[in-house]
Amino acid sequence: RFRVHPVEPISKYSLSWHWKDADRVLDVWQQWAPQAPRELFSVCSLMRGKGEPVLRSSGRYFGTAKALRKLIAPLLGAAKTRKRAKVFDTTLWKGHVTGPKCWPDPNVCHTWNHPKPGRYGQATYSVKSDYFNAPLSLDGRAALMRGVEGGQASALSWGGVILDAFGGAINEIAPDATAYVHRRSLFQAEYVAHWRPKVGKQKDEANRQWMRAFYASMRPFASGECYQNYPDLDLGDWQTAYFGQNLARLKAVKASVDPQGVFRGRQILTPG
C-alpha cells in the first residue's frame, strides 16, 4: 500500500550561458540553489560542446511558472543568457510520457535490452561522483572548468559534469536515520562520459583517462563521499565513501538478512 501525494502545479526552467561566464554563473548557482525553497530542485551542467563547452541550468518547481521566474532571479542576473529563458508550467505526464514521445506507443521508449526493444540504443558509459560540503573556491571552480575543457578534444559523444543541488528536504533528515548517509552536502557532482561502443581501444582508454584525471583534480575540494548508485570500480575504500558512518550498521543488516551472501559483487557489502 502506498500513500499518494499531489504533485501539481509543476513548472520548469531552462537557462544557458556563454562559456566565458562559467565562473560567475557557477558561483551564483552554488550559493543560490542549495538555499532555494524545498519545492525547487535545480541542476547546473557543464558539458562538452561544439567549439566550446556548454553551460546550462535547469530545474523543476512545485508551483507556478510565475512564482518560479521570481525564484530564479539570481541566476538570470548572473550573466546574459545565450537564449531567452524558458520558464513554463507543465505536468508529470508531459514531462515523462508525452514529452519524450512515449505516447501513444510506449514501446518506442523501451531500452535496447527490453523484450520489445525501443529506439534507445546501447552506449558506453562511465561515471564518477563527489559531494561538496562547502561552496567551491575560485581555485575549485577553475579546476572544474579545466576538467570540462579537457573533454573538448576527446572522443566523447557527450560528457562533462552535472551538479545536483542538495539542501531542502534531503538535508532535513539526519545522516544516520536511513541507509543514505549523504545529508550534509550543498551539492553532488556526477562526472559523466558517453561514447559510441566502437570508437576503438585507444580512444576508449583515453576517455576513461580523461574521466579519472578530471575526478582526481577535484579531490582537494570534495568531501570524500561518493554516491553508491554511481558505482565506481576505481575507488579504494568504497565502503566508507558510499556509506560513511552508517557502514557498521549496514553490515549488521546485511548479516541479518543475507547471511549466506546470496547478493554479492565487487561493491556489495559482505555479511558481518
N, C-alpha and C positions, 0 to 999 in steps of 0.2 A: 504494500500500500504506500502510496506517495501523496504528499501534500502538494497541491499546485499553487502557483503564485501568479498574480497579474504581472505582466511584463511590458505593458504598453500604457502610454505612448512611448515610442522609441524614436530617437533621432541619431544621425551620424554626421561626422565631419571628415573632410579630407583636404589636406593642405600640402603644398610642395614649394621648395625654395631653391635658389641657385646655390651651388656648392660653395661659393665664396662666402656665403653667410652661415655655413655649417656650425662654426664655433658659437656664434651668437645664438642661433636657434637652439642648439643642443643645450646650452647653458640655461636659457629661458625655460625650455621644456623640463629639464631635470629639477628645476626649482619649483615649477608650477604643477606638473602632473601628479606627483605623489601627494600633494596637498589639496588636490581638487576634491569636490564633493564625492562621497562614496558611490553616487549614482553614475559617475562618469569613469569609463575605462579608456586609457589612451596609450598609444604606442608611438615611438619615433624610430624610423628606419633609415639607415644609411647603407645604400646598396650600390653594387656595380651598375654602371650605366654606359650609354654610348657617348663617348667624348669625355664626360666627367661623371663622377658618382651622382646618384640620385638621393635627394634628401626629402623625406616625407614624414608627415604625422597624420594619424587618423584615430578615430575613436567612436565609441557608441555611448549614448546617454539615455537613461531612463527619464525622459522628459521631452519637451517640445524643442523643435529646431530654433525657435525664437529665444528660448532660455539658453540653449546650447551656444548660440552665437555670442551671447554675453559672457559665458564661461570661458570661451577660447580667446577672449580679447588679448590676453598676454601673448599668446602665440601669434596672433595677427599683427601685433605690434613689434614682434621681434625683428622682422625684416620683410621686405617686399616679397610677396609670393610670386611664383612663376606664372600661375594661372589664378583665375578667380576662385575664391574659397568655395568649396562645396559643403553646404550645411543644409540638411534636409530631413524631413520626417519620413519614417519608414516603418516596417513591421518585421517580425521574425520570419514570417512567411516569405516576404520579398527578399530578405537577406540571405536565407538559407535554401530556398526552394526555387522561386521564380527568378531571382537574381542570377544564380549560376546556371539558369536554363535547365533545371531538373524537372520541369513540369511542362506539358502533361505526361512526359515519358521519363520516369525516374531512372530507367535503365541507362540513360546516357551519362548519368553521374556515378555509375559504378566504377570501381578502380580496376586495374589490369588483372588482378587475381580473383575477382568475383566470378561466381558461376556464370553470370551473364555479363561479360566484360563491357565496360562503357568506353568513354572517349579518353579517359585519363590513363596514360601510359606509364611504364616503369622508368625511373630515373635514378641515377646515382646521387646519394645524399650523404652529407657529412655535417655533423653539428657538435658544438660545444656550448657551455653556458657558464655564466658568472652571476653573482649577486653583488650589488653595491649598496653599502650601508650609509654612505655619505655622498654628496654631490661630487662629480668628477672635477678635479682641479684643472687649471689651464693645461698642465702637462698631461693629465689624464685624457682630456678632450683631444689634445693634439695626437696622442698615441692612438686613440680610437679612429680618428680621421686618417692617419697614416696607414692603419691597418686596412681600411676600406680602399684607400687609393692603391694599395699594393695588389688588390684583386683586379684592377683595371686591365692588367696585361696578362691575366690568366686565361685558362680555357674554360672558365665557368660559364654556364648558361645563366645562372642567377646566384648572387651571393652577397654577403656583407654582414651587417649586424642589425638585429631588431631589439629595441629596448621596450620592455613592458613595464608600465608604471605599477607600483605597489601602493602601500598605504591603504586607507579606507577599510573596508570590511576584512581584507586579508590580514592586516596588521592589528585588528582589534582582538584577535584570538591569540592566546598565549602559545609560545613555541612548543610547549610540551602537552598541549591539550589534544592534539591529534597526531597522526603519523607524520604529517607535513610540518617541518620544523622552521622553514624559511619565512619568518614573520616579523623580522626587524629590518627588512631592506627597503630602500627607496625605489629601486627598480631592478629588473632582471635583464641580462643580456643573452640573446641567442645568437651565437656566431654560426652562420649557416652557409652551406655551399651546395649547389646543384650543378650537375653536368651530365652530358649525354653518356650513356654506358660505353660507347665505342670510341672514346677520344684517344685511346692508346695508353699503354702502361706509363710512359714518361709523363704525359700530361696529367694522368690520374694522380700520380705521386706528387707532381708539382702543385696540384690543387690542395692536396692534403697537407703539404708542407706550408703552403700559404696560410691555411687554417691554423696549424699548430703555431706558426710564428706570430700570427695575429693574437691568438689566445695568450701566448707567453708574454707579449708586450703589455698586456693588461693586468698581469698578476700583481704588480705593485699597488694597484688601485682597487682591487676587488677584495671581497670578504674572505674568499677561500671556499665558500659553499658553492655547490653546483646542483642543478635541477635533475632529479633522478629520472624524470621522463624524457630527458635528452641523454640517453646512455652514451658515455664517453669512455671507450676502452683504453684510452691513453692515460687515464687517471691512475695515480698510485694509490693513495689512501681514499678510495672512492666511498668507503663506508662512512667515514667522517664527513666527507664533502656532501654526500647525499642526505645523511640522517642526523648529523650533529649530536646534540645532547640526548636525542631520542634513541640512539643506537642500541644501548644496553636493553632498554625496554622492548624494542622491536625484535631483538634477538631472542628474548624470552618468549614473545608472542610466537615467533617462528618455531621455537622448540615445542610450544604447546600445541599448535595447530598442524604442524607438518614435521613431526619428529623424525620421520624417515627420509626427509629431504626429497620428496617427490618433485617439488618445484625447485629446480636448480639451474644454474647457469653461471657465466663468468662474473656477473654482477647481481647475484641474488643471495641474500643472507643465508648462511648455513645455520642449522639448529644449534642452540647453546651460545 
